[in-house]
Amino acid sequence: MESISLLLGEALSPYQVTLTPRGSHGECLVTLKNSSGAIVVEREFNHAQLSDKRLLTDVVDGLHRDVMIAEGRLEPCVIAALRNAALDKRPVL
């Protein structure tokens, strides 16, 4: 778990990342704090999401998005619009 914490800390710098075991099924609470120690984002993930490299990339991407929303740099409606635009560009089979 320590290596996952180091990877997340590096990927989500400058935020302080804390991983806290939670639940009986391997859940883990990921907490991101800003430089003044205030919690910016808290999310719970299962252990599989943190131990698989591909899934861990998705976790980091999601946390980046959540930080941008929490700090007011991205509106949730913009995310929805981007997803809809990407769906419209998919080729029809």
PyMOL commands that set and color helices and strands:
alter all, ss='L'
color gray80, all
select helices_A, chain A and resi 2-11+47-51+53-70+76-89
alter helices_A, ss='H'
color red, helices_A
select strands_A, chain A and resi 16-21+27-33+39-46
alter strands_A, ss='S'
color yellow, strands_A
deselect
rebuild
show_as cartoon
